[in-house]
């Protein structure tokens, strides 16, 4: 390891209204289409993504990986 600390960040990529209704404790809300505005926050971290059915989190993971961010979907759904 090169001395860098890799932090896990749990990101709920659902809309704000969905996030308010239910969320994983400690997760932050960045809706899918707002990810581009938060790349600086996500760089250098292991980003764990989730949504209701898994579709948005999969799209988010692909988008972030394409920008060099270590991202994975933590569950196919949170319904």
Secondary structure by P-SEA (a helix, b strand, c coil): cccbbbbbbbbbcccaaaaaacccccbbbbcccccccccccccccbbbbbcccaaaaaaaaaaaaaacccccccccccc
